[in-house]
Amino acid sequence: MAVDMNMNVLIVDDYKTMLRIIENLLKQLGFKNVTQATDGSMALKILREGSFGLVISDWNMEPMTGLQFLKEVRADAKLLSTPFIMVTAESKVENVAAAKEAGVNNYIVKPFNAETLKQKISAVLGAF
C-alpha cells in the first residue's frame, strides 16, 4: 500500500527550531500537510479534533513529556492505532524499552537526516 503523502502529520516538540527542521525534512520527503504542536497537551487537543495518519513527537518536553503524551494517545480509543514515532537525543536502552512498552511504533535518535526519517516512517507506514 502506498503512503498517502496528503495525510495529516502531527509533529510535537517544545523546541521551535526542531519543529522547523522536522517539517522541512517531511516536506523534502513529499508530505504536504504538517501540523505543529509545542507540547503534549496541545498535541492531544489537536489530535482529538482532527484526523492524523502519523505523529512524530519529541521525548523531552515540558510540562507533558513525549512518553506521557504517547501513553495518553494509546489510552484513547479513538487515537489508539495512530502511528507514533518518538524522537529523542538519548539512546538509553531503558528509554527505548519504556517507549516500546507504551506502544511506540518507531524511535529516532537525534541528530537525523531525511533518509533516516524516511526509513523510520517506511518501517511504520510502508515504503514510499
FINUTI-20792 format. One record per residue: x negated, z negated, y of N, C-alpha, C in turn. Coordinates in steps of 0.02 Angstrom, whole numbers, padded with zeros to 5 digits, always signed. Layout:
% FINUTI-20792
XZYXZYXZY...
END
This chain:
% FINUTI-20792
-00042+00000-00060+00000+00000+00000-00044+00000+00062-00029+00042+00109-00069+00047+00170-00053-00011+00217-00103-00033+00252-00094-00086+00302-00059-00056+00363-00007-00091+00385+00031-00069+00444-00007-00089+00507-00038-00039+00540-00078-00053+00599-00035-00073+00660+00031-00065+00652+00077-00085+00706+00104-00156+00696+00085-00188+00641+00110-00256+00629+00086-00302+00685+00123-00356+00696+00102-00406+00745+00049-00452+00713-00006-00460+00749-00060-00504+00727-00066-00560+00778-00066-00622+00755-00074-00680+00800-00144-00707+00791-00181-00712+00847-00247-00743+00846-00244-00808+00885-00275-00860+00857-00270-00927+00886-00340-00956+00894-00358-00973+00956-00423-01004+00970-00417-01037+01038-00446-01096+01046-00443-01129+01111-00498-01105+01158-00538-01058+01134-00592-01030+01174-00573-00958+01192-00556-00947+01256-00530-00882+01278-00577-00824+01263-00643-00836+01269-00691-00783+01255-00686-00760+01182-00677-00809+01137-00671-00792+01066-00607-00752+01054-00553-00770+01088-00491-00732+01081-00502-00659+01101-00537-00649+01157-00551-00581+01180-00593-00543+01130-00644-00576+01102-00688-00544+01053-00648-00523+00992-00608-00569+00964-00569-00553+00904-00518-00498+00919-00485-00502+00976-00437-00450+00994-00472-00382+00998-00530-00379+01030-00567-00316+01036-00587-00289+00967-00608-00333+00922-00626-00311+00854-00565-00284+00818-00507-00318+00825-00446-00294+00793-00425-00226+00820-00433-00217+00886-00415-00152+00916-00463-00098+00892-00528-00115+00885-00576-00067+00857-00555-00045+00787-00527-00092+00749-00506-00078+00680-00440-00040+00678-00406-00036+00737-00344+00003+00740-00280-00036+00747-00285-00103+00749-00225-00143+00758-00201-00137+00831-00136-00127+00839-00110-00113+00906-00075-00172+00939-00046-00217+00898-00005-00272+00925-00037-00340+00911-00075-00364+00959-00111-00427+00951-00084-00477+01002-00065-00535+00978-00040-00589+01021-00090-00646+01018-00101-00679+01075-00149-00735+01078-00113-00801+01089-00141-00854+01059-00119-00922+01072-00182-00965+01079-00179-01015+01123-00239-01055+01136-00238-01123+01100-00186-01137+01062-00187-01197+01020-00134-01191+00965-00138-01235+00916-00094-01232+00859-00021-01240+00875-00004-01285+00920+00067-01295+00935+00097-01234+00970+00059-01203+01015+00082-01142+01048+00090-01087+00996+00042-01083+00950+00044-01032+00897+00105-01041+00852+00121-01103+00835+00180-01116+00793+00243-01092+00827+00249-01106+00891+00308-01085+00930+00313-01009+00929+00258-00974+00941+00256-00901+00942+00274-00874+00872+00245-00903+00820+00259-00881+00752+00333-00888+00734+00362-00944+00754+00432-00957+00737+00480-00912+00775+00458-00886+00832+00501-00843+00873+00494-00769+00857+00441-00751+00821+00428-00680+00809+00418-00665+00735+00391-00607+00723+00377-00585+00655+00305-00561+00653+00263-00595+00615+00192-00579+00614+00168-00564+00543+00126-00513+00538+00100-00492+00473+00034-00525+00456+00003-00559+00506-00062-00590+00495-00075-00641+00550-00106-00697+00529-00129-00748+00577-00204-00756+00566-00241-00756+00621-00313-00770+00619-00324-00829+00665-00344-00886+00637-00348-00947+00676-00416-00980+00671-00438-01008+00727-00499-01048+00729-00486-01114+00694-00538-01145+00668-00533-01210+00636-00535-01266+00688-00585-01263+00733-00595-01317+00781-00556-01305+00845-00499-01339+00850-00457-01334+00910-00428-01403+00925-00410-01412+00986-00376-01473+01008-00310-01453+01040-00258-01490+01039-00250-01554+01004-00234-01544+00930-00212-01485+00908-00198-01472+00837-00253-01429+00809-00285-01452+00756-00339-01413+00726-00311-01354+00688-00355-01307+00671-00334-01249+00632-00307-01269+00564-00337-01321+00535-00314-01345+00469-00243-01375+00475-00231-01415+00527-00164-01443+00538-00114-01387+00549-00134-01337+00589-00091-01279+00602-00074-01243+00537-00125-01231+00495-00114-01198+00431-00064-01238+00388-00072-01303+00386-00027-01346+00346+00045-01341+00372+00052-01338+00439+00119-01330+00469+00150-01263+00449+00110-01210+00451+00133-01144+00432+00155-01144+00359+00115-01173+00316+00130-01173+00244+00190-01219+00227+00204-01267+00271+00261-01313+00260+00327-01283+00285+00324-01228+00321+00383-01196+00350+00406-01139+00303+00465-01146+00275+00490-01097+00226+00489-01026+00253+00503-01017+00318+00505-00950+00348+00435-00921+00356+00385-00963+00365+00317-00940+00378+00270-00945+00318+00294-00977+00266+00255-00994+00207+00210-00938+00181+00236-00877+00179+00199-00822+00149+00159-00780+00199+00156-00802+00262+00118-00765+00313+00044-00766+00295+00012-00708+00289-00060-00706+00275-00098-00742+00331-00146-00784+00311-00181-00828+00359-00255-00827+00345-00295-00808+00396-00368-00808+00391-00395-00861+00439-00437-00905+00413-00467-00958+00454-00537-00935+00477-00552-00949+00541-00616-00933+00570-00650-00998+00589-00714-01005+00571-00749-01066+00589-00823-01053+00600-00855-01097+00637-00927-01092+00648-00964-01129+00592-00927-01168+00553-00958-01207+00499-00940-01179+00431-00990-01176+00387-00976-01151+00319-00980-01208+00268-00964-01269+00290-00966-01326+00244-00919-01315+00185-00944-01331+00126-00905-01321+00065-00840-01361+00068-00843-01421+00095-00781-01462+00098-00729-01432+00145-00751-01398+00198-00703-01365+00243-00669-01307+00208-00709-01267+00173-00682-01210+00136-00633-01235+00084-00651-01288+00049-00608-01316-00003-00543-01343+00028-00547-01377+00084-00488-01404+00117-00441-01348+00140-00470-01294+00167-00430-01237+00190-00397-01203+00130-00434-01195+00075-00405-01163+00015-00348-01205-00013-00359-01271-00014-00308-01317-00039-00245-01313+00004-00254-01303+00069-00198-01299+00115-00163-01231+00113-00193-01182+00078-00160-01118+00070-00186-01060+00112-00249-01066+00135-00277-01011+00174-00288-00950+00128-00280-00890+00155-00290-00829+00116-00363-00806+00116-00398-00819+00171-00468-00800+00175-00502-00840+00230-00568-00834+00234-00609-00877+00276-00665-00836+00306-00676-00841+00371-00731-00804+00404-00775-00854+00441-00841-00848+00431-00887-00891+00467-00915-00852+00527-00913-00884+00586-00941-00854+00647-01017-00857+00643-01052-00810+00674-01026-00750+00707-01010-00697+00654-00966-00651+00672-00949-00597+00627-00937-00533+00667-00937-00477+00632-00928-00412+00666-00864-00379+00640-00851-00319+00665-00790-00283+00647-00788-00269+00571-00845-00252+00542-00847-00236+00471-00829-00297+00428-00856-00355+00446-00840-00416+00410-00766-00432+00417-00740-00425+00477-00669-00438+00489-00626-00390+00447-00646-00327+00446-00609-00277+00406-00609-00296+00332-00667-00317+00306-00671-00336+00236-00626-00395+00221-00625-00445+00265-00584-00505+00253-00509-00487+00257-00491-00446+00306-00420-00425+00313-00400-00383+00252-00445-00337+00230-00431-00295+00172-00420-00337+00109-00458-00391+00102-00451-00434+00044-00382-00468+00044-00354-00479+00103-00290-00513+00109-00231-00463+00108-00238-00408+00146-00182-00361+00155-00187-00297+00115-00247-00281+00091-00258-00218+00057-00304-00173+00100-00333-00124+00070-00380-00081+00104-00347-00040+00160-00385-00026+00212-00362+00017+00266-00420+00055+00296
END
